[in-house]
């Protein structure tokens, strides 16, 4: 139980990547900060658990982390001094086709382009400017809507990012290149004919060729633990098993930062919010959900294309057209029998995930928000399609539907793991407005979750920018966002 006699400069509700990032940013300014976490462990979407058998470590939600190593804030923190170790698979991602070919996303831009054969030249033309200007782009993209601080970098991205992926893909000649791009753009969890879905695909290309798509040794929990340990070393405090249901539970503080979505903030702080703001929070749109399976396998996945065994992430779904159709169906509230499936095969590269020579596997597909349909057979059929014999090597499995995800983490409303739909209407104006989206119109209250810009992903930038807003509004510290001591 929180001590009401103790006071803090700031209190953070929730210990996901953004809650931890916000707390660290404030603590770096010498402020007294405490985190309250409802669960018995920290981490939010970064938790790793033994879901079936002792010794087998499964990432419950996030598994591969291109945006963590690209984050302008996280990459400045000395997390390696607190136990975080990144592992880079040979390839960032692979996308097999029925023909036996596979699109390969290597860390090396030129290797990726070469492997795309006829599309080598266009891939270089498309992606090289993004890679060359990556640092400036991430500073501008991973934040609220504002005047670009790096206009030349933004110009390198150009109008291509605003295009629907279904339009930009026409520039590619081969099915392999088109399919690889579909898998990148489908991380948006939007129909591929939606505005700016190309931006998501291009960002994932850029991330692969700069920081890579690594996995943390020991599981995603390692990211959370290293952030928490660093925060504690700065004098911060963390209390777990403390569910905040009302503002009255919170100790005296100048600022409260919510690593929560609008639904929970409305429930906790609704009494002090203007009715117009509450109504806007109530109309916030949540996105599609996910259905996930964690496996213990007797041996590695028998991919038809052996290059897939070198990739930390494998995208399944066939051609661009197949993936576009499945994502369209899901956005319209129906299920696809041929869905886009994301597969992460961490144990191939991290032997600390299992106690023996068996393997773990992580796979999920998108489903309508709130769906309770069992997608196990459909996901397994999709894996079997590109890896004949897969079903024969399954030793154990556990599934999570959208209700299971929400029970696991209240932020995952209806199975939405992105903190809200990330279409053009909510990309920068989440949760309510693009003018200081972090500030809640009540004294000292702020959003710091993925329901604020720049949205979902393990990058901590929602928390970082929210903390800067707190520093400016509550403590009069208006120094540059990027000026702080480590």
N, C-alpha and C positions, 0 to 999 in steps of 0.2 A: 504494500500500500504506500502510495506517495506521501511523503511528509509534507504537511501543509505549512510547517514552520520554516522550511527551506525556501528560498527564492532564487530565481535564475534570470539571466538576461534573456534566454530563449529556451523554449521547450519544443521538441519535435515529436510528432505523433506518427510512429511507424518507422521501421528500420530497413526498408528496402534500399536500393541503390541511391535513390534521390533523397530519402530521409538522412541516410548516412552522409551523403555529399553535403547537404545543407548544414548538418551539424559540424562537420569538419571545417567547412568554409567559415562559419561563425567562430568556432574555437580557434582558428588560425588568427583571428583578430583579438584574441585574448578574452573573449566573452565566456561567461559560464553557461553551459548548455547541457540539457538532459534530454535523452531519448526515452520515450515510452513505447514498448512493443507489446501487442496483445498476445502474441504467441509465446511459447516457452523458449524459442530460439530466434535469433535475429536473421535478417537476410531477405525477407519477402520473396521475390521471384528468383533469388540467388541461392535458395536452400538446396542442399544435397542430403538425401536420406537413404537409409537401408530399407527399401520398401518391401522386400520379400525375404531375403536370406542374409544373415549376418555376413559382413565383409564385402557385399556388393553395393557400390555407391551409385545412386541414381540421381541425376539432376531433376528436380521436380518440375521446374519450368524452364528457365534459361539454361542453355548448354554451351553454345559457341558464342564468342564475344568480340566480333569485329568493332563494335562501337565503343567498347570499354577501352581498347587500346588506341582508338582514334579520338577519344574524349579529350578536349583541350584541358579540362580540369583534372581528370583522373590520372592522366599520364604525367602530370607534374608532381603527383604525390609519391612519397617513398614507400609504396606498398610492398615492394620486393624486400625491404628491410623488415617487414612484418609478415613474411612467409608466403607471399604471392609469387608463384612461378608459372609463367606462360609456356604452353607447349604448342608448337606449330606443326600441324600435319604437312605431309608433302604437298598436298593440294588443299586450297581453301574449300572448294566445292566441286562436285561432279553432277552431271545431268545425263543419265543414260536414255537411249532411245531404243525402240523395238528392233531397229536394224542391227543393234549391237554396238553402234557408235556411242560416244559420250562427249558432251561438251565439258571441257575442263577449265576451271578457274584456278589458275596458278597464282602464287604470290608475285611471280614475274610477269609483268605486262606483256613483254615481247614473246614469252613462251605461250601465254594464253592466246595472243593474236596468231602466232604461228600454227597452233593446234586448231584454230578456226578456219584454216585453209583459205578458201576463196574470200572469206570475210576478214582476212588479216589486216588489209589496208584500212578498211572502214573502222574496225575495232580500235586501231591505233589512233586514227583521226578523232574518234569519239571520246576515248578515255584518256589519252595522253595529256590533254590540257587540264583535266580534272586532277590527275595525279600530280602534275607540276604545281598546281595551285591548292593542293589539299589542305594545308594548314590554314590558309585564309578562308577557304570554303567551310571548313568545320567550325571555325569561329562564328561565321555568319549564319550557317544553317542550324547549328545546334543551339538555338536561342530564340528569343521572341522576335517578332517582326519589328525591324528598325532600319534606319539608314545604314546600308552596308559599310562596314569598316574596311572591307577589302574588295572594292568594286572591280578591280582588275581580275581578281580570282573569281568573282561572281560572273563576270563577263565570259570567262572560260567555260563556265557551265552553260551559259546562254539560255535561249528559250527552249532548248531540247528538253530540259527537265520538266517544263510545264506540260509537255505533250502527254497524252495517254500512251501507255506502253504499246497499245495496239497499233498506234500510228508509227512510232519510232521503229518498231520491229520490221517495218517494211523496207528499211534501209539495208537489212541483212539479207544475204542471198541463200544461205544454207539453213536447213531445218535445225542443224546442230546449234548454230549461233542464235537462231530465233528462240529455241527451247531454253537455252542457257539464260537468255535475257528474261524470258517469262518467269523462270524460277526466282531471279533476282527481284523482279517487280512484284511478284506475288507475296513477298514479305510485307507488303502494304496492307494485306488482308482486305483488299478492295477489288472490284471488277477492274480488269486491265484496260477497259475503255474509259476509266475515270481520269480526270485531269490530274497531272503531276505524278502519276504512277511511274512514269519514266524516271523521275527524280530518285525514287527509291531504288530502282535498279542501278542507276548510275552511281549512287552513293555506295552501294554494296560492291560494285566494281572498284571504285576508288579506294575503299577500305581494304580490299584484298591486296591491292598493289602498293599499299603504304604500310599499314601496321599489321596486315594479315587478318585471318579469321582464327584466332587461337582458342584453345580451351585451357582452363586453369587446372594445374595439377591437383588431384584430389577431389575435384568437383567445384562447382560454382560457389559453394559455401566458402571456399578459400578466399574469394573476392570479398564477401561480406565480413569474414573474420579478420582479414588484413585491414579493411577500412575501420572496423570497430576497434581493433587494437591500436591503430594509429590515433583514432579519436580519443580513446582512453588515455593515451600517452600525452595528449594535449590538455588533459585535465577534465575531459568530458565524463558524463555519467550515463549509464544505460540501465533501465529497469525493464525486465521481461515479465511475462504473465500479468500484464497490467492493461486491461481493456478500457479505453476512455469512452465513456458513454455520454458525458456531459462536461461542459467547461468547468463546472464546480470541482471536478476531481483534480484539476491541474493546479500545481503550486503557483504562487505569485510569480509573474513573469512579464516582461515587456513585449514579448512576441511569441506567438504560437504558430508553428509551421505544420501543416497537415500533409503527410505523405499518404493521402487518401483520395478517393474520387468524390465527385460532387454529392453522390447519394449519402455517403457517410458524414460528410461535412454538414450537409443540411440537417441530418439527424442530431449531430452533436452540438452544433452552434446555431441552429435555426432560430432560436429564441432571440438572438441578438442581431440577426441579419434583416436588412430591409426586405419587405415582401416581394418587391420587384426582382431583387437579386435571388431570393429563394426560388421564385418562379423560373428564372433563367437556369438555375442549377437543376431544377426538376426537369427541364426540357433538354438537358445535355444528352447527346446521342452516344450510346454505347455501340461498339462494333460487333462483328461476328465472333463466335467463340471457337474453341478448339476441343478436339477429342484426342487424347494421348494414350499411348501404350509404352510401358517400360518392359524390357525383356531381359531375361538371362538366357544366353545362347550357348549351346554346346561347342560351337566353333564360330569363326567369323562368317559374315554373310557371304554366300557364294555368288557374288555378282557375275553376270554374264560378261560384262566388260571389267576386266581385272583392274583397270585404272581407278575404278570407283573405290577400291580398297585402300587407296592412298589419300582419300579425301575425308576430312573431318565431318563434312556435311554432304549429304546426297539429296538432291531434289528429284522427286519422282512425279510423273504425271504425263509423260510423253511429250507431244508437240505443243507449240505455243497455243494453237487453237483449242486443244483439249484442256489445257490449264485455264485459258480464258473462259471457256464455257463452264468449267466447274466453279470458278470464282464468281461468275455471273449468277449461277444458280443459287449459291450460298447467300449472296447479297439480296436475292429475291425471296429468301426464306425457305428454300428447298435444299435437299441433300443431293450430293453428287455420288454416283456409284463408281466414278472414276476421278477421285479427288487429287488435288495437289498434296503430296505427302512430303514432309520434311523429316529427314533421318539424320541423327547424329550418332556416330560410332566412336565414342570417346575411348573405350578400352583398347582399341587398336593402337593408340598412341600414348596411353597413360596406364601403366600396369598397376598403379595403386587403386584403380577402380574395382578390381576383383581380387579375391584371395587365391586364385588358381589360374589355370589356362583357359577358363571359359570367358565369355564376353557379355558386356551389357550393350543394350541398344535402346535408343530413344526415338520415338516416331510419333508425329501428330499430323492431323489434317484439320482444315477449317470446316466449321459447321455453323448453322444459324445460331444466333444468340439464344441461349436458354435451351438448346437442343438436348434431349436425353436419349437420342437414338444411339444404339450400340454400333460403332463403326469398326469394330475389331476385324470382322471378316473382310470388309472392304479394304482396309489398310493393308492387311496381310496379302490380299490378292494383288494389290498394287506392288508390294515389295516382291512377291513371287514372280510377277510379270517380268521383272528385270533381274531377278536372282532365283532361278529355278532351284527348288530344293530348300528354300528358306524355311518353309513350315516344318520340315523334318528336323531342323536343328534347334527348335524352340524348346527350352527346358521349363521355363516359368514366365509368367507375365502378369502385369497388373494394369488396369485401365483407369482412366479418369475422364468423365464426361464434364459438361459445362457446370453442372450442379456440384460435382466433386471439386472442381477448381474454385468455385466460389466459397465452398465450405472450407477449403484449404486456406484461401486468402480472400477476405471480404472485398478487396479491391478488384477482383476478377468478376465483375458483375456479368452474369449470364455467360461466363467463360471468356469474357473479353480480357485478354492479357495485356492490352495496350493502353488501358486507362481511358478508353473512349475512342470512338470512330475517328480515324485520321484522314478524312477526306478534306477537300479544299475548304469547306465551310468551317472545319474545326482544326485546321493545321496550325494556324497561328493565333486564332481567337479562342482557343481552349483555355479555361472552361467557359468563359463568358465574353471576354473582350480582348482585343489585341493591345489595348492601352493598359500597360502594367497588369498583365493577366494574373500575376501572382498575388496581388493585393486584394484582400477581401474587404468589402466596405463595412468593417467593424474594427474597433480599436485593436491593433496589434495582431490581426489574424491574416494568415497567408496560405496559399496553396504552394506545395513544393513537390507534388507528385507528377506522374506521367500524364495526368489530366491537364497539366499546364505545358506550354512549349518547352522543348521541342517534341514532346510526346514519348511514346514507348521505346524501350531498349535500355540495356544496362550501360548507361553513359554518365549518369549523375548530373547531367546538365540542367534538368528541371530544378533540382535542389540547389545547384550552384547559383543560378540566376535568381531564384527565390531568396536565397540568403543575401545576395547583393542588394535586392530590393529592401530587405529588412535592415541591412546596414545603412542604407541611404535614408529610409523613412523613419526608422526608430532611433538610430544612433548618429545620424548626421555625417556619416562617413561616405563621401562621394568620390573616393579615389577610383581609378580605373578598375574595371571588372577584373583585369588580369594582373593587377599589382597586389601581390600578397607574398608573405614570407613563408618559406617551408623550413 
